[in-house]
């Protein structure tokens, strides 16, 4: 039996124009892990141009929430 684990990615850029694409791409990459865990995805701003994107048990499966830092 295998167990899925919590997945977290850090996104960092100084290029404001690229930020949306980077965040969207990272969310897409984490979707399979979130589905395997029956969890949602949380995007948190941790600083200027820096975000974490992670699977989150407190977010309903199929949803992505953004949390201000």
Secondary structure, 3 states (H helix, E strand, C coil): CCCCCCCEEEEECCCHHHHHHHHHHHHHHHHHHHHHHCCEEEEEEEECCEEEEEEECCCCCCCEEEECC
